[in-house]
């Protein structure tokens, strides 16, 4: 093929590929279509169900394949409305009170829009110093909240699972855990630790590491006396105590482990102390509960999820490690094709502090809302969730329900308990009644072998009336259940 033929071929292809670069009029037309849909969704979000138990519809996707030619925005929006934004859990709803919810504040969506449109690469400082400085400014702010001073490092990860993985990788480097050491090294957790911690150990090739489940007190908090005893015994037996993980807000009941006491034991025995604050960490902003986090600055690493405690959309977690050298040792790597970056390293690059090289500019979804709104409304929203949970905790007891530990943050466990009935079965029916109603969504867990229901109040849209709906349904359900089974 000669050069004239090549040029004609390029010209022909360009006539088609140029469709990926619409002009301003087309951009406005398409943007208006999608913005109208999102505005319509948000305008009615408080009237939409929080849960729709409909898991059918695979054939709708099978019959809607990708095609050579494009599809109109209107047709795409109709498909999304019928097949995505309807069934299952609606995390945008204030009635989503079941799992630790993602928030989805609108300003974060604007940050994501700008980040995607500009497509700045935030992995390496040389490629976009401004994007990296935005993310490092966030890391500095979070580190200051924790109480760290100079020498720390951190990363904006995709969520708590990746953040925990990054922290535990740094811990392994710091404590020099080699392959030959795995079957004699020991990790200390409680039964309440999030499962992503043990998953991270598995991903890191630490399947055969010894995991000690530290006993808890009656409030599901780590018993530090027992922790100390376990570590002493393991040392006497020639084992290598390595890592202890505390929870700053457990998933089941929202418990905060005794952080300062764990730090004391960790320092005494030279353990890496990691705090999983994915759920509860940002409650440190609240004057109502910040004293519960005393000692967190003594931890070697901490994670927090902005898509929980700062009400951002799913997809961002923060990991902070007190000594940045361990993050660099675990993650940094140089390659020939990256040689141009070497003369421009005024700040640490996210790619040197995490497993990710290609990554979304996720910092803008957090930076923009904090700048736009200020910190005050985030703090007030957290306080509101604390008080809503306390309100529910008191009210549900007046209906005759047994309750779990007094809420430290915004999670509460409860169950109906009748001496002559199958209470597990009754509580399952009560949960099903709430799910069938759909206005609110709550979840269940198992504590000490018993079925419990739980609320997790962390959507920025959750209001008192959502809790009243749950209380009304519970009262109705108990009235229906007792005569039927007594």
C-alpha positions, -999 to 999 in steps of 0.1 A, spaced: 0 0 0 16 33 -11 14 66 9 -16 79 -11 -36 48 -3 -26 51 34 -37 87 35 -71 78 19 -75 50 44 -68 73 73 -93 99 59 -120 72 56 -115 60 91 -115 95 105 -149 101 91 -162 74 115 -138 79 145 -146 116 147 -180 106 162 -161 101 194 -155 138 195 -189 155 193 -191 192 188 -205 216 215 -241 214 202 -241 176 204 -224 176 238 -251 199 252 -278 178 236 -266 146 251 -256 162 284 -291 177 288 -307 143 282 -286 126 309 -288 156 333 -326 156 330 -327 119 339 -304 124 369 -324 155 380 -356 135 377 -341 107 398 -329 131 425 -362 150 426 -381 119 434 -354 100 453 -372 104 487 -404 88 472 -386 59 456 -384 25 474 -352 17 492 -355 -19 483 -372 -39 455 -369 -76 457 -368 -83 420 -339 -103 406 -354 -113 373 -347 -97 339 -315 -112 326 -332 -116 293 -335 -78 290 -297 -76 289 -294 -106 266 -317 -89 242 -299 -56 244 -264 -63 230 -238 -38 219 -242 -30 182 -221 -15 154 -242 16 153 -250 39 183 -281 41 203 -300 73 212 -296 88 247 -334 85 252 -334 47 245 -304 42 268 -320 62 296 -352 42 293 -332 10 296 -314 22 327 -346 33 343 -362 -1 338 -333 -24 344 -308 -7 367 -324 21 388 -352 0 401 -345 -34 415 -324 -44 445 -311 -19 471 -312 18 463 -282 33 481 -292 68 470 -323 65 492 -324 78 527 -343 46 535 -311 26 529 -303 18 565 -291 -17 561 -255 -18 552 -229 10 557 -242 29 527 -225 49 500 -237 85 501 -237 100 466 -238 138 473 -243 157 441 -212 178 443 -191 146 442 -208 136 410 -197 170 396 -161 162 407 -163 129 389 -177 146 358 -149 171 357 -122 144 364 -135 122 336 -139 151 311 -104 165 318 -90 129 321 -60 141 341 -37 112 351 -32 113 388 -9 84 392 24 102 386 34 137 397 52 144 364 20 137 344 -2 160 364 13 179 393 -20 196 401 -40 164 403 -14 147 425 -12 178 447 -50 177 451 -48 141 463 -18 148 486 -37 177 501 -65 153 510 -40 129 525 -25 157 546 -60 167 558 -69 131 568 -35 126 585 -40 158 605 -74 145 616 -58 113 629 -31 132 646 -1 122 625 28 146 620 57 146 595 68 114 579 35 98 570 22 88 536 -11 77 522 -32 69 492 -67 73 479 -77 37 471 -109 23 456 -123 15 491 -117 -1 524 -107 -35 509 -78 -20 488 -69 4 516 -65 -25 541 -45 -45 516 -21 -15 511 -17 -11 549 -11 -48 556 14 -49 527 33 -20 544 31 -39 577 46 -70 562 75 -50 548 80 -32 581 82 -64 601 102 -82 574 79 -111 571 95 -134 545 79 -165 530 98 -187 554 83 -168 584 47 -171 574 37 -203 593 53 -190 626 40 -154 624 8 -143 642 -20 -118 634 -44 -108 661 -80 -98 653 -115 -102 668 -145 -120 655 -159 -86 646 -131 -76 622 -142 -69 587 -137 -99 564 -117 -79 539 -88 -80 565 -85 -118 563 -91 -115 525 -61 -92 523 -40 -117 541 -49 -143 516 -42 -121 486 -8 -113 501 0 -150 502 -3 -152 540 -29 -180 539 -8 -200 564 -2 -173 588 -15 -179 624 -46 -159 631 -56 -155 667 -92 -145 675 -89 -122 705 -118 -126 730 -142 -96 732 -161 -80 761 -199 -79 763 -199 -49 740 -180 -68 713 -148 -49 719 -113 -64 719 -102 -75 754 -67 -61 756 -58 -81 787 -65 -113 767 -45 -98 738 -15 -92 760 -18 -128 773 -20 -143 738 10 -123 726 31 -133 756 22 -170 752 30 -169 715 64 -153 722 71 -180 748 63 -206 723 88 -192 698 63 -177 675 65 -142 658 37 -118 668 34 -95 639 1 -76 635 -29 -65 655 -60 -51 638 -85 -30 657 -118 -17 645 -129 19 647 -166 11 642 -173 -26 635 -198 -35 608 -221 -57 630 -226 -33 660 -205 -2 653 -181 -10 682 -148 9 686 -121 -12 700 -101 3 729 -76 20 707 -52 34 733 -50 1 751 -43 -18 720 -16 7 711 -1 1 746 1 -36 740 14 -32 705 42 -9 716 51 -32 744 55 -62 721 66 -44 689 35 -53 669 23 -33 639 -10 -18 650 -35 -12 622 -69 5 627 -97 -3 603 -118 28 605 -135 23 571 -169 28 586 -163 49 617 -131 68 610 -146 101 598 -167 103 630 -135 117 645 -149 150 630 -178 149 655 -174 165 689 -201 140 701 -178 110 698 -142 121 689 -130 112 724 -137 75 715 -108 77 690 -81 87 716 -49 69 708 -55 65 671 -24 86 664 -4 58 679 -15 33 653 10 24 625 -17 26 599 -53 37 596 -79 35 569 -111 55 565 -138 54 537 -150 88 524 -177 69 506 -191 61 540 -184 88 565 -182 117 540 -212 105 520 -193 103 487 -203 79 459 -188 44 461 -152 41 451 -129 59 474 -110 48 506 -81 65 523 -51 47 538 -26 65 560 7 49 571 27 67 599 60 60 582 59 66 544 91 46 539 72 13 543 47 23 517 75 32 493 93 0 500 62 -21 493 50 -3 462 75 19 443 90 6 411 110 22 383 109 13 346 128 25 316 97 40 300 92 61 331 126 77 330 112 111 320 95 114 354 127 112 374 136 149 372 101 159 385 95 143 418 88 173 440 59 153 457 53 116 462 32 100 434 2 78 442 17 51 419 47 48 443 24 44 473 -1 18 461 -5 -11 437 -22 11 411 -4 27 382 -34 34 359 -60 50 381 -90 74 381 -85 109 393 -107 100 423 -94 128 445 -116 154 428 -148 138 440 -136 145 475 -117 177 471 -145 196 453 -172 189 479 -150 198 508 -141 230 491 -176 238 479 -195 230 511 -168 234 538 -164 209 566 -192 221 588 -221 204 570 -203 171 569 -197 173 607 -234 182 613 -246 154 591 -225 129 611 -239 143 644 -274 140 630 -268 103 622 -255 97 657 -286 112 673 -310 94 649 -295 61 659 -298 70 696 -334 79 690 -342 46 673 -323 27 701 -345 42 728 -378 39 708 -373 2 698 -368 -8 734 -402 8 743 -417 -17 717 -404 -46 738 -373 -53 717 -340 -66 730 -311 -44 720 -274 -49 715 -247 -26 728 -255 10 732 -246 26 699 -212 43 698 -217 57 663 -246 50 640 -252 12 640 -276 -6 664 -286 -42 667 -320 -53 680 -343 -83 681 -377 -94 694 -373 -118 722 -404 -137 735 -398 -165 761 -423 -189 745 -417 -184 708 -391 -192 681 -375 -158 682 -351 -164 653 -381 -172 631 -401 -142 643 -372 -118 636 -367 -132 601 -404 -126 594 -401 -90 608 -372 -84 585 -391 -98 556 -420 -75 564 -398 -45 562 -382 -57 529 -416 -64 514 -427 -29 523 -397 -15 506 -398 21 519 -367 14 540 -341 -13 539 -324 -28 569 -302 -59 573 -295 -88 597 -265 -104 613 -257 -132 637 -245 -125 672 -236 -153 695 -255 -177 673 -287 -156 673 -305 -138 645 -304 -100 650 -316 -72 629 -295 -41 625 -297 -5 613 -268 14 599 -277 51 597 -252 68 574 -270 80 543 -269 118 542 -306 116 532 -318 95 562 -342 115 583 -363 107 615 -393 97 594 -373 68 579 -367 54 615 -403 59 623 -413 38 593 -392 9 607 -406 13 642 -442 13 628 -435 -18 608 -419 -36 637 -449 -28 659 -473 -41 633 -452 -72 628 -450 -81 664 -488 -77 667 -493 -101 638 -467 -126 649 -476 -132 685 -512 -143 681 -503 -165 652 -476 -184 671 -488 -184 707 
